[in-house]
Amino acid sequence: MRNLFNRALKLMTGKSQHHQFVASNPNTTIPSGNNRQSWFELDRLHLPEVLIKPNGTTHRAVLRVTETSPNYRFELEQLDPPLEATVPQPPEKQRLSFCCNICGGNNTDIALNLITDREASSCTHCGSSLRMRSVIQALTSEIYGKSLALTSAPANRSLRGADMSDWTGYAEPLAKLFGYQNTFYHQKPRLDILNVPESEFGQYDFLISSDVMEHVPTDIDKAFANMAKMLKPGGFLVLTVPYKPDGEHEEFYPDLHEYRFISTGGKTFLYNRTKNGTEQIYDNLVFHGGDGFTLFVRMFSESSLIKMLEASGI
Ligand SMILES: [Zn+2]
């Protein structure tokens, strides 16, 4: 309530001469002129200008003067409408404005549930999602010590970075700012994180891997270890993956060895021949879209993810 009281005090001490006080009792007459002392003789005042907005709803505050000397003190007597009557808007009805940290575009009056949806396109200018903007927030915070929009970040071409199959919406501005390359599993410039040439080791100030590691078909520990090797000393990784806050790490296809997809009857199956020759067929596959290997092969748990990253040396 500090701001509320400061605002009220400002009004009461006459610094905002354009405002008018209204007595709570309609029979009470307010002295005209600048006789401020008489105003404070009222024990209850409506200050129509004192408005607060908890939960997005405007409330008019009714204050009571409790002390006039040496300083004016007030108590909050009533909020109109009462706070209890305020029902927070459900997320789908709440709306916010934000500036996109990728394209710099101003977005006004956007549904909160769209903005906070990890994958939904919520910037009306570049189509970025919360995940994309979060990657850029983490990246710029690490490089510049504070979160910056790519449109206002100073270029540093000596910083080398690489990404894996990421969104061109930020890959293109990143390539203008840094010595940066977006790589792909299925096309050039190619990077297979399980088979990284030694010439790539120790080359990068930063790596971005956004929703890729849940698709690496085998040996996820090796993938993390290779990323650690690719980084220069002091380099960093911006990583996003789907994960569970609790529970155990899950590998959906733990024995992948010689495998291929078979499509028949409108369905896709995964055929695998394990190292010891056992044949396996999986159905109910989950793909996350996009090109390359997009089969969802594991669900990390928070604790497993931290252990893997620590073991990799990142
Ligand atoms: Zn944008």
py3Dmol code that shows the C-alpha trace and the ligand (Angstrom):
import py3Dmol

protein = """\
ATOM      1  CA  MET A   1       0.000   0.000   0.000  1.00  0.00           C
ATOM      2  CA  ARG A   2       3.011   2.276   0.125  1.00  0.00           C
ATOM      3  CA  ASN A   3       2.322   3.830  -3.288  1.00  0.00           C
ATOM      4  CA  LEU A   4      -1.293   4.286  -2.410  1.00  0.00           C
ATOM      5  CA  PHE A   5      -0.396   6.240   0.718  1.00  0.00           C
ATOM      6  CA  ASN A   6       2.211   8.312  -1.046  1.00  0.00           C
ATOM      7  CA  ARG A   7      -0.314   9.167  -3.722  1.00  0.00           C
ATOM      8  CA  ALA A   8      -2.904  10.100  -1.122  1.00  0.00           C
ATOM      9  CA  LEU A   9      -0.402  12.201   0.771  1.00  0.00           C
ATOM     10  CA  LYS A  10       0.514  14.013  -2.408  1.00  0.00           C
ATOM     11  CA  LEU A  11      -3.126  14.835  -2.988  1.00  0.00           C
ATOM     12  CA  MET A  12      -3.758  15.844   0.605  1.00  0.00           C
ATOM     13  CA  THR A  13      -0.821  18.192   0.750  1.00  0.00           C
ATOM     14  CA  GLY A  14      -2.147  20.003  -2.240  1.00  0.00           C
ATOM     15  CA  LYS A  15       0.585  19.216  -4.734  1.00  0.00           C
ATOM     16  CA  SER A  16      -2.023  18.076  -7.192  1.00  0.00           C
ATOM     17  CA  GLN A  17      -4.267  21.113  -7.198  1.00  0.00           C
ATOM     18  CA  HIS A  18      -6.471  19.857  -9.995  1.00  0.00           C
ATOM     19  CA  HIS A  19      -7.945  17.023  -8.001  1.00  0.00           C
ATOM     20  CA  GLN A  20     -11.041  17.450  -5.910  1.00  0.00           C
ATOM     21  CA  PHE A  21     -11.821  15.696  -2.661  1.00  0.00           C
ATOM     22  CA  VAL A  22     -15.321  14.375  -2.119  1.00  0.00           C
ATOM     23  CA  ALA A  23     -16.742  13.863   1.328  1.00  0.00           C
ATOM     24  CA  SER A  24     -18.217  10.479   2.128  1.00  0.00           C
ATOM     25  CA  ASN A  25     -21.240  12.060   3.711  1.00  0.00           C
ATOM     26  CA  PRO A  26     -23.170  13.892   0.998  1.00  0.00           C
ATOM     27  CA  ASN A  27     -24.387  16.386   3.609  1.00  0.00           C
ATOM     28  CA  THR A  28     -20.887  17.425   4.457  1.00  0.00           C
ATOM     29  CA  THR A  29     -19.821  20.504   2.626  1.00  0.00           C
ATOM     30  CA  ILE A  30     -16.260  20.879   1.537  1.00  0.00           C
ATOM     31  CA  PRO A  31     -14.799  24.290   2.212  1.00  0.00           C
ATOM     32  CA  SER A  32     -13.677  25.975  -0.916  1.00  0.00           C
ATOM     33  CA  GLY A  33     -10.390  27.735  -1.358  1.00  0.00           C
ATOM     34  CA  ASN A  34      -7.088  26.619   0.019  1.00  0.00           C
ATOM     35  CA  ASN A  35      -8.071  26.047   3.598  1.00  0.00           C
ATOM     36  CA  ARG A  36      -6.501  22.632   3.741  1.00  0.00           C
ATOM     37  CA  GLN A  37      -6.816  22.296   7.499  1.00  0.00           C
ATOM     38  CA  SER A  38     -10.581  22.049   7.215  1.00  0.00           C
ATOM     39  CA  TRP A  39     -10.262  19.187   4.802  1.00  0.00           C
ATOM     40  CA  PHE A  40      -8.466  17.123   7.389  1.00  0.00           C
ATOM     41  CA  GLU A  41     -11.168  17.644   9.954  1.00  0.00           C
ATOM     42  CA  LEU A  42     -13.232  15.180   8.003  1.00  0.00           C
ATOM     43  CA  ASP A  43     -12.677  11.747   9.437  1.00  0.00           C
ATOM     44  CA  ARG A  44     -13.447   9.938   6.246  1.00  0.00           C
ATOM     45  CA  LEU A  45     -12.579  10.906   2.748  1.00  0.00           C
ATOM     46  CA  HIS A  46     -13.211   9.497  -0.657  1.00  0.00           C
ATOM     47  CA  LEU A  47     -10.256  10.159  -2.855  1.00  0.00           C
ATOM     48  CA  PRO A  48     -11.563   9.344  -6.294  1.00  0.00           C
ATOM     49  CA  GLU A  49      -8.112   9.668  -7.789  1.00  0.00           C
ATOM     50  CA  VAL A  50      -6.648   6.896  -5.656  1.00  0.00           C
ATOM     51  CA  LEU A  51      -7.115   3.872  -7.774  1.00  0.00           C
ATOM     52  CA  ILE A  52      -5.323   0.567  -7.413  1.00  0.00           C
ATOM     53  CA  LYS A  53      -5.321  -2.341  -9.779  1.00  0.00           C
ATOM     54  CA  PRO A  54      -4.725  -5.680  -8.055  1.00  0.00           C
ATOM     55  CA  ASN A  55      -5.497  -8.562 -10.445  1.00  0.00           C
ATOM     56  CA  GLY A  56      -6.157  -6.159 -13.287  1.00  0.00           C
ATOM     57  CA  THR A  57      -9.386  -4.753 -11.778  1.00  0.00           C
ATOM     58  CA  THR A  58      -9.574  -1.098 -10.766  1.00  0.00           C
ATOM     59  CA  HIS A  59     -10.590  -0.414  -7.171  1.00  0.00           C
ATOM     60  CA  ARG A  60     -11.307   2.971  -5.664  1.00  0.00           C
ATOM     61  CA  ALA A  61      -9.651   3.289  -2.272  1.00  0.00           C
ATOM     62  CA  VAL A  62     -11.418   4.982   0.638  1.00  0.00           C
ATOM     63  CA  LEU A  63      -8.934   6.266   3.186  1.00  0.00           C
ATOM     64  CA  ARG A  64      -9.383   7.392   6.755  1.00  0.00           C
ATOM     65  CA  VAL A  65      -7.127  10.040   8.266  1.00  0.00           C
ATOM     66  CA  THR A  66      -5.694   8.701  11.517  1.00  0.00           C
ATOM     67  CA  GLU A  67      -3.089  11.341  12.282  1.00  0.00           C
ATOM     68  CA  THR A  68      -2.360  14.808  11.010  1.00  0.00           C
ATOM     69  CA  SER A  69       0.698  15.720  13.034  1.00  0.00           C
ATOM     70  CA  PRO A  70       3.614  15.559  12.653  1.00  0.00           C
ATOM     71  CA  ASN A  71       2.807  13.638   9.459  1.00  0.00           C
ATOM     72  CA  TYR A  72      -0.401  12.685   7.806  1.00  0.00           C
ATOM     73  CA  ARG A  73      -1.244   9.031   8.239  1.00  0.00           C
ATOM     74  CA  PHE A  74      -4.045   7.093   6.665  1.00  0.00           C
ATOM     75  CA  GLU A  75      -5.688   3.753   6.990  1.00  0.00           C
ATOM     76  CA  LEU A  76      -7.306   1.951   4.157  1.00  0.00           C
ATOM     77  CA  GLU A  77     -10.926   1.799   5.144  1.00  0.00           C
ATOM     78  CA  GLN A  78     -12.554   0.306   2.128  1.00  0.00           C
ATOM     79  CA  LEU A  79     -11.955  -0.776  -1.415  1.00  0.00           C
ATOM     80  CA  ASP A  80     -14.716  -0.279  -3.898  1.00  0.00           C
ATOM     81  CA  PRO A  81     -15.411  -2.890  -5.195  1.00  0.00           C
ATOM     82  CA  PRO A  82     -14.155  -5.016  -2.286  1.00  0.00           C
ATOM     83  CA  LEU A  83     -11.092  -7.138  -2.954  1.00  0.00           C
ATOM     84  CA  GLU A  84     -12.966 -10.352  -2.132  1.00  0.00           C
ATOM     85  CA  ALA A  85     -15.342  -9.654  -4.977  1.00  0.00           C
ATOM     86  CA  THR A  86     -12.505  -9.652  -7.461  1.00  0.00           C
ATOM     87  CA  VAL A  87     -12.331 -12.913  -9.310  1.00  0.00           C
ATOM     88  CA  PRO A  88      -9.066 -13.198 -11.236  1.00  0.00           C
ATOM     89  CA  GLN A  89      -9.645 -13.509 -14.927  1.00  0.00           C
ATOM     90  CA  PRO A  90      -8.974 -16.984 -16.299  1.00  0.00           C
ATOM     91  CA  PRO A  91      -5.744 -17.097 -18.357  1.00  0.00           C
ATOM     92  CA  GLU A  92      -7.611 -17.256 -21.666  1.00  0.00           C
ATOM     93  CA  LYS A  93      -9.254 -13.904 -20.862  1.00  0.00           C
ATOM     94  CA  GLN A  94      -6.149 -12.139 -19.519  1.00  0.00           C
ATOM     95  CA  ARG A  95      -4.271 -10.076 -22.061  1.00  0.00           C
ATOM     96  CA  LEU A  96      -0.797  -8.586 -22.050  1.00  0.00           C
ATOM     97  CA  SER A  97       1.465  -6.504 -24.220  1.00  0.00           C
ATOM     98  CA  PHE A  98       5.093  -7.393 -24.820  1.00  0.00           C
ATOM     99  CA  CYS A  99       8.083  -6.476 -26.927  1.00  0.00           C
ATOM    100  CA  CYS A 100       9.564  -9.424 -28.837  1.00  0.00           C
ATOM    101  CA  ASN A 101      13.259  -9.935 -28.024  1.00  0.00           C
ATOM    102  CA  ILE A 102      13.866 -11.499 -31.448  1.00  0.00           C
ATOM    103  CA  CYS A 103      12.351  -9.057 -33.943  1.00  0.00           C
ATOM    104  CA  GLY A 104      11.883  -6.068 -31.585  1.00  0.00           C
ATOM    105  CA  GLY A 105       8.206  -5.839 -32.554  1.00  0.00           C
ATOM    106  CA  ASN A 106       5.643  -4.485 -30.101  1.00  0.00           C
ATOM    107  CA  ASN A 107       2.731  -6.806 -29.484  1.00  0.00           C
ATOM    108  CA  THR A 108      -0.338  -5.325 -27.833  1.00  0.00           C
ATOM    109  CA  ASP A 109      -3.302  -6.972 -26.203  1.00  0.00           C
ATOM    110  CA  ILE A 110      -2.263 -10.588 -26.751  1.00  0.00           C
ATOM    111  CA  ALA A 111      -4.011 -13.426 -24.883  1.00  0.00           C
ATOM    112  CA  LEU A 112      -1.898 -14.481 -21.902  1.00  0.00           C
ATOM    113  CA  ASN A 113      -2.456 -18.171 -22.534  1.00  0.00           C
ATOM    114  CA  LEU A 114      -1.035 -17.714 -26.038  1.00  0.00           C
ATOM    115  CA  ILE A 115       2.008 -15.802 -24.761  1.00  0.00           C
ATOM    116  CA  THR A 116       2.748 -18.442 -22.113  1.00  0.00           C
ATOM    117  CA  ASP A 117       2.200 -21.395 -24.459  1.00  0.00           C
ATOM    118  CA  ARG A 118       5.664 -22.894 -24.976  1.00  0.00           C
ATOM    119  CA  GLU A 119       5.143 -23.636 -28.655  1.00  0.00           C
ATOM    120  CA  ALA A 120       2.390 -21.286 -29.847  1.00  0.00           C
ATOM    121  CA  SER A 121       3.332 -18.541 -32.279  1.00  0.00           C
ATOM    122  CA  SER A 122       2.585 -15.437 -30.207  1.00  0.00           C
ATOM    123  CA  CYS A 123       4.632 -12.602 -31.742  1.00  0.00           C
ATOM    124  CA  THR A 124       2.413 -11.075 -34.402  1.00  0.00           C
ATOM    125  CA  HIS A 125       5.514  -9.795 -36.258  1.00  0.00           C
ATOM    126  CA  CYS A 126       7.949 -12.719 -36.484  1.00  0.00           C
ATOM    127  CA  GLY A 127       5.817 -15.597 -35.210  1.00  0.00           C
ATOM    128  CA  SER A 128       8.165 -16.465 -32.332  1.00  0.00           C
ATOM    129  CA  SER A 129       7.001 -18.655 -29.477  1.00  0.00           C
ATOM    130  CA  LEU A 130       7.805 -18.447 -25.784  1.00  0.00           C
ATOM    131  CA  ARG A 131      10.489 -21.128 -26.262  1.00  0.00           C
ATOM    132  CA  MET A 132      12.258 -19.118 -28.974  1.00  0.00           C
ATOM    133  CA  ARG A 133      12.203 -15.940 -26.905  1.00  0.00           C
ATOM    134  CA  SER A 134      13.404 -17.847 -23.839  1.00  0.00           C
ATOM    135  CA  VAL A 135      16.395 -19.175 -25.788  1.00  0.00           C
ATOM    136  CA  ILE A 136      17.320 -15.636 -26.813  1.00  0.00           C
ATOM    137  CA  GLN A 137      16.826 -14.333 -23.294  1.00  0.00           C
ATOM    138  CA  ALA A 138      19.189 -16.990 -21.914  1.00  0.00           C
ATOM    139  CA  LEU A 139      21.713 -16.380 -24.695  1.00  0.00           C
ATOM    140  CA  THR A 140      21.837 -12.581 -24.455  1.00  0.00           C
ATOM    141  CA  SER A 141      21.850 -12.666 -20.641  1.00  0.00           C
ATOM    142  CA  GLU A 142      24.918 -14.900 -20.745  1.00  0.00           C
ATOM    143  CA  ILE A 143      26.766 -12.888 -23.400  1.00  0.00           C
ATOM    144  CA  TYR A 144      25.884  -9.323 -22.377  1.00  0.00           C
ATOM    145  CA  GLY A 145      25.088  -9.786 -18.694  1.00  0.00           C
ATOM    146  CA  LYS A 146      21.499  -8.696 -19.313  1.00  0.00           C
ATOM    147  CA  SER A 147      18.587  -9.708 -21.481  1.00  0.00           C
ATOM    148  CA  LEU A 148      18.618  -7.829 -24.797  1.00  0.00           C
ATOM    149  CA  ALA A 149      16.530  -7.903 -27.947  1.00  0.00           C
ATOM    150  CA  LEU A 150      18.541  -9.128 -30.920  1.00  0.00           C
ATOM    151  CA  THR A 151      17.632  -5.890 -32.688  1.00  0.00           C
ATOM    152  CA  SER A 152      19.479  -3.836 -30.058  1.00  0.00           C
ATOM    153  CA  ALA A 153      22.325  -6.220 -29.156  1.00  0.00           C
ATOM    154  CA  PRO A 154      25.805  -5.079 -30.243  1.00  0.00           C
ATOM    155  CA  ALA A 155      27.434  -7.383 -32.790  1.00  0.00           C
ATOM    156  CA  ASN A 156      30.457  -9.420 -31.799  1.00  0.00           C
ATOM    157  CA  ARG A 157      31.649 -11.367 -34.820  1.00  0.00           C
ATOM    158  CA  SER A 158      34.518 -12.893 -32.861  1.00  0.00           C
ATOM    159  CA  LEU A 159      32.075 -14.922 -30.758  1.00  0.00           C
ATOM    160  CA  ARG A 160      31.553 -18.314 -32.361  1.00  0.00           C
ATOM    161  CA  GLY A 161      28.307 -20.161 -31.911  1.00  0.00           C
ATOM    162  CA  ALA A 162      26.415 -23.057 -33.432  1.00  0.00           C
ATOM    163  CA  ASP A 163      22.877 -24.245 -33.319  1.00  0.00           C
ATOM    164  CA  MET A 164      21.214 -27.525 -34.160  1.00  0.00           C
ATOM    165  CA  SER A 165      18.290 -27.481 -36.596  1.00  0.00           C
ATOM    166  CA  ASP A 166      16.911 -24.339 -35.174  1.00  0.00           C
ATOM    167  CA  TRP A 167      14.367 -21.786 -36.160  1.00  0.00           C
ATOM    168  CA  THR A 168      15.442 -19.474 -38.977  1.00  0.00           C
ATOM    169  CA  GLY A 169      13.537 -16.631 -37.256  1.00  0.00           C
ATOM    170  CA  TYR A 170      16.417 -16.240 -34.824  1.00  0.00           C
ATOM    171  CA  ALA A 171      19.141 -18.124 -36.693  1.00  0.00           C
ATOM    172  CA  GLU A 172      19.301 -15.330 -39.291  1.00  0.00           C
ATOM    173  CA  PRO A 173      19.692 -12.403 -36.851  1.00  0.00           C
ATOM    174  CA  LEU A 174      22.185 -14.459 -34.813  1.00  0.00           C
ATOM    175  CA  ALA A 175      24.269 -14.993 -37.962  1.00  0.00           C
ATOM    176  CA  LYS A 176      24.451 -11.205 -38.383  1.00  0.00           C
ATOM    177  CA  LEU A 177      25.581 -10.617 -34.788  1.00  0.00           C
ATOM    178  CA  PHE A 178      28.025 -13.467 -34.220  1.00  0.00           C
ATOM    179  CA  GLY A 179      30.256 -15.954 -35.998  1.00  0.00           C
ATOM    180  CA  TYR A 180      27.278 -18.268 -35.878  1.00  0.00           C
ATOM    181  CA  GLN A 181      26.089 -21.220 -37.897  1.00  0.00           C
ATOM    182  CA  ASN A 182      22.844 -23.142 -37.784  1.00  0.00           C
ATOM    183  CA  THR A 183      23.630 -26.830 -38.415  1.00  0.00           C
ATOM    184  CA  PHE A 184      21.433 -29.726 -39.397  1.00  0.00           C
ATOM    185  CA  TYR A 185      21.334 -33.470 -38.979  1.00  0.00           C
ATOM    186  CA  HIS A 186      19.891 -34.065 -42.433  1.00  0.00           C
ATOM    187  CA  GLN A 187      21.407 -31.327 -44.632  1.00  0.00           C
ATOM    188  CA  LYS A 188      24.402 -29.032 -44.938  1.00  0.00           C
ATOM    189  CA  PRO A 189      25.938 -27.520 -42.906  1.00  0.00           C
ATOM    190  CA  ARG A 190      25.684 -30.935 -41.273  1.00  0.00           C
ATOM    191  CA  LEU A 191      26.332 -31.816 -37.683  1.00  0.00           C
ATOM    192  CA  ASP A 192      25.671 -35.282 -36.312  1.00  0.00           C
ATOM    193  CA  ILE A 193      26.101 -34.733 -32.599  1.00  0.00           C
ATOM    194  CA  LEU A 194      26.978 -38.424 -32.155  1.00  0.00           C
ATOM    195  CA  ASN A 195      29.803 -38.188 -34.721  1.00  0.00           C
ATOM    196  CA  VAL A 196      31.467 -34.826 -34.298  1.00  0.00           C
ATOM    197  CA  PRO A 197      34.823 -34.454 -36.097  1.00  0.00           C
ATOM    198  CA  GLU A 198      37.726 -33.545 -33.840  1.00  0.00           C
ATOM    199  CA  SER A 199      38.261 -30.365 -35.854  1.00  0.00           C
ATOM    200  CA  GLU A 200      35.067 -29.037 -34.226  1.00  0.00           C
ATOM    201  CA  PHE A 201      36.307 -29.542 -30.678  1.00  0.00           C
ATOM    202  CA  GLY A 202      37.097 -26.429 -28.631  1.00  0.00           C
ATOM    203  CA  GLN A 203      35.758 -24.094 -31.334  1.00  0.00           C
ATOM    204  CA  TYR A 204      32.604 -22.578 -29.878  1.00  0.00           C
ATOM    205  CA  ASP A 205      31.792 -19.874 -27.344  1.00  0.00           C
ATOM    206  CA  PHE A 206      28.186 -21.007 -27.278  1.00  0.00           C
ATOM    207  CA  LEU A 207      25.941 -23.771 -28.521  1.00  0.00           C
ATOM    208  CA  ILE A 208      22.171 -23.725 -28.792  1.00  0.00           C
ATOM    209  CA  SER A 209      20.239 -26.975 -28.685  1.00  0.00           C
ATOM    210  CA  SER A 210      16.523 -26.332 -28.510  1.00  0.00           C
ATOM    211  CA  ASP A 211      14.305 -29.412 -28.393  1.00  0.00           C
ATOM    212  CA  VAL A 212      16.815 -31.633 -30.188  1.00  0.00           C
ATOM    213  CA  MET A 213      18.225 -33.925 -27.494  1.00  0.00           C
ATOM    214  CA  GLU A 214      14.940 -35.763 -27.005  1.00  0.00           C
ATOM    215  CA  HIS A 215      15.303 -36.922 -30.628  1.00  0.00           C
ATOM    216  CA  VAL A 216      18.920 -38.146 -30.654  1.00  0.00           C
ATOM    217  CA  PRO A 217      18.243 -41.825 -31.325  1.00  0.00           C
ATOM    218  CA  THR A 218      20.982 -43.432 -29.235  1.00  0.00           C
ATOM    219  CA  ASP A 219      23.672 -42.675 -26.689  1.00  0.00           C
ATOM    220  CA  ILE A 220      22.492 -39.384 -25.272  1.00  0.00           C
ATOM    221  CA  ASP A 221      25.472 -39.294 -22.883  1.00  0.00           C
ATOM    222  CA  LYS A 222      27.791 -39.186 -25.901  1.00  0.00           C
ATOM    223  CA  ALA A 223      25.754 -36.325 -27.409  1.00  0.00           C
ATOM    224  CA  PHE A 224      26.211 -34.228 -24.272  1.00  0.00           C
ATOM    225  CA  ALA A 225      29.891 -35.181 -24.042  1.00  0.00           C
ATOM    226  CA  ASN A 226      30.418 -34.060 -27.647  1.00  0.00           C
ATOM    227  CA  MET A 227      28.758 -30.728 -26.956  1.00  0.00           C
ATOM    228  CA  ALA A 228      31.085 -30.254 -23.985  1.00  0.00           C
ATOM    229  CA  LYS A 229      34.053 -30.988 -26.269  1.00  0.00           C
ATOM    230  CA  MET A 230      32.861 -28.511 -28.902  1.00  0.00           C
ATOM    231  CA  LEU A 231      32.780 -25.663 -26.387  1.00  0.00           C
ATOM    232  CA  LYS A 232      35.804 -23.521 -25.654  1.00  0.00           C
ATOM    233  CA  PRO A 233      36.806 -23.270 -21.983  1.00  0.00           C
ATOM    234  CA  GLY A 234      34.191 -20.949 -20.451  1.00  0.00           C
ATOM    235  CA  GLY A 235      31.779 -21.567 -23.329  1.00  0.00           C
ATOM    236  CA  PHE A 236      28.132 -22.273 -22.581  1.00  0.00           C
ATOM    237  CA  LEU A 237      25.196 -24.282 -23.833  1.00  0.00           C
ATOM    238  CA  VAL A 238      21.623 -22.982 -24.132  1.00  0.00           C
ATOM    239  CA  LEU A 239      19.525 -26.127 -23.869  1.00  0.00           C
ATOM    240  CA  THR A 240      15.806 -26.758 -23.991  1.00  0.00           C
ATOM    241  CA  VAL A 241      14.212 -30.202 -23.802  1.00  0.00           C
ATOM    242  CA  PRO A 242      10.869 -31.475 -22.637  1.00  0.00           C
ATOM    243  CA  TYR A 243      11.353 -32.913 -19.146  1.00  0.00           C
ATOM    244  CA  LYS A 244       9.423 -34.062 -16.113  1.00  0.00           C
ATOM    245  CA  PRO A 245      10.076 -32.204 -12.880  1.00  0.00           C
ATOM    246  CA  ASP A 246       9.902 -35.512 -10.967  1.00  0.00           C
ATOM    247  CA  GLY A 247      10.220 -39.208 -11.659  1.00  0.00           C
ATOM    248  CA  GLU A 248      12.632 -41.281 -13.670  1.00  0.00           C
ATOM    249  CA  HIS A 249      14.249 -40.692 -17.027  1.00  0.00           C
ATOM    250  CA  GLU A 250      12.528 -42.722 -19.749  1.00  0.00           C
ATOM    251  CA  GLU A 251      14.155 -44.168 -22.865  1.00  0.00           C
ATOM    252  CA  PHE A 252      11.332 -45.320 -25.143  1.00  0.00           C
ATOM    253  CA  TYR A 253      13.574 -47.397 -27.463  1.00  0.00           C
ATOM    254  CA  PRO A 254      16.557 -48.356 -25.304  1.00  0.00           C
ATOM    255  CA  ASP A 255      18.059 -50.988 -27.634  1.00  0.00           C
ATOM    256  CA  LEU A 256      18.089 -49.148 -30.960  1.00  0.00           C
ATOM    257  CA  HIS A 257      20.843 -50.544 -33.149  1.00  0.00           C
ATOM    258  CA  GLU A 258      19.875 -51.242 -36.765  1.00  0.00           C
ATOM    259  CA  TYR A 259      16.554 -49.573 -37.246  1.00  0.00           C
ATOM    260  CA  ARG A 260      14.287 -48.160 -39.903  1.00  0.00           C
ATOM    261  CA  PHE A 261      10.775 -46.850 -40.263  1.00  0.00           C
ATOM    262  CA  ILE A 262       8.148 -48.902 -42.068  1.00  0.00           C
ATOM    263  CA  SER A 263       4.968 -47.245 -43.284  1.00  0.00           C
ATOM    264  CA  THR A 264       2.003 -49.426 -44.080  1.00  0.00           C
ATOM    265  CA  GLY A 265      -1.755 -49.001 -43.974  1.00  0.00           C
ATOM    266  CA  GLY A 266      -1.405 -45.313 -43.180  1.00  0.00           C
ATOM    267  CA  LYS A 267       0.651 -46.060 -40.059  1.00  0.00           C
ATOM    268  CA  THR A 268       4.367 -45.795 -39.371  1.00  0.00           C
ATOM    269  CA  PHE A 269       6.240 -48.437 -37.393  1.00  0.00           C
ATOM    270  CA  LEU A 270       9.788 -48.572 -36.110  1.00  0.00           C
ATOM    271  CA  TYR A 271      11.630 -51.775 -36.916  1.00  0.00           C
ATOM    272  CA  ASN A 272      14.752 -52.424 -34.848  1.00  0.00           C
ATOM    273  CA  ARG A 273      17.303 -55.208 -34.750  1.00  0.00           C
ATOM    274  CA  THR A 274      19.157 -55.061 -31.441  1.00  0.00           C
ATOM    275  CA  LYS A 275      22.886 -55.700 -31.027  1.00  0.00           C
ATOM    276  CA  ASN A 276      22.230 -59.342 -30.097  1.00  0.00           C
ATOM    277  CA  GLY A 277      19.930 -59.868 -33.087  1.00  0.00           C
ATOM    278  CA  THR A 278      16.527 -59.567 -31.433  1.00  0.00           C
ATOM    279  CA  GLU A 279      13.902 -58.022 -33.701  1.00  0.00           C
ATOM    280  CA  GLN A 280      11.565 -55.379 -32.331  1.00  0.00           C
ATOM    281  CA  ILE A 281       8.636 -53.532 -33.842  1.00  0.00           C
ATOM    282  CA  TYR A 282       7.224 -50.425 -32.197  1.00  0.00           C
ATOM    283  CA  ASP A 283       3.996 -48.666 -33.048  1.00  0.00           C
ATOM    284  CA  ASN A 284       2.312 -45.584 -31.554  1.00  0.00           C
ATOM    285  CA  LEU A 285       5.324 -43.518 -32.513  1.00  0.00           C
ATOM    286  CA  VAL A 286       5.362 -39.831 -31.597  1.00  0.00           C
ATOM    287  CA  PHE A 287       6.978 -37.414 -34.042  1.00  0.00           C
ATOM    288  CA  HIS A 288       7.488 -33.751 -33.279  1.00  0.00           C
ATOM    289  CA  GLY A 289       7.365 -32.515 -36.855  1.00  0.00           C
ATOM    290  CA  GLY A 290      10.085 -30.895 -38.892  1.00  0.00           C
ATOM    291  CA  ASP A 291      12.725 -32.508 -41.063  1.00  0.00           C
ATOM    292  CA  GLY A 292      15.316 -35.060 -40.084  1.00  0.00           C
ATOM    293  CA  PHE A 293      15.011 -37.481 -37.203  1.00  0.00           C
ATOM    294  CA  THR A 294      12.054 -36.176 -35.212  1.00  0.00           C
ATOM    295  CA  LEU A 295      10.933 -39.332 -33.410  1.00  0.00           C
ATOM    296  CA  PHE A 296      10.438 -38.562 -29.743  1.00  0.00           C
ATOM    297  CA  VAL A 297      12.765 -41.126 -28.157  1.00  0.00           C
ATOM    298  CA  ARG A 298      13.166 -40.095 -24.517  1.00  0.00           C
ATOM    299  CA  MET A 299      11.633 -38.082 -21.740  1.00  0.00           C
ATOM    300  CA  PHE A 300      14.161 -36.509 -19.435  1.00  0.00           C
ATOM    301  CA  SER A 301      13.518 -35.946 -15.772  1.00  0.00           C
ATOM    302  CA  GLU A 302      14.952 -32.844 -14.159  1.00  0.00           C
ATOM    303  CA  SER A 303      17.331 -34.842 -11.954  1.00  0.00           C
ATOM    304  CA  SER A 304      18.519 -37.092 -14.817  1.00  0.00           C
ATOM    305  CA  LEU A 305      19.139 -34.084 -16.994  1.00  0.00           C
ATOM    306  CA  ILE A 306      21.252 -32.354 -14.363  1.00  0.00           C
ATOM    307  CA  LYS A 307      23.247 -35.561 -13.772  1.00  0.00           C
ATOM    308  CA  MET A 308      23.884 -36.025 -17.498  1.00  0.00           C
ATOM    309  CA  LEU A 309      25.016 -32.435 -17.942  1.00  0.00           C
ATOM    310  CA  GLU A 310      27.317 -32.645 -14.936  1.00  0.00           C
ATOM    311  CA  ALA A 311      28.780 -35.939 -16.139  1.00  0.00           C
ATOM    312  CA  SER A 312      29.402 -34.470 -19.603  1.00  0.00           C
ATOM    313  CA  GLY A 313      31.563 -31.683 -18.203  1.00  0.00           C
ATOM    314  CA  ILE A 314      29.397 -28.878 -19.612  1.00  0.00           C
TER     315      ILE A 314
END
"""
ligand_1 = """\
1
ZN
Zn 8.930 -11.172 -32.920
"""
view = py3Dmol.view(width=600, height=400)
view.addModel(protein, "pdb")
view.setStyle({"model": 0}, {"cartoon": {"style": "trace"}})
view.addModel(ligand_1, "xyz")
view.setStyle({"model": 1}, {"stick": {}})
view.zoomTo()
view.show()
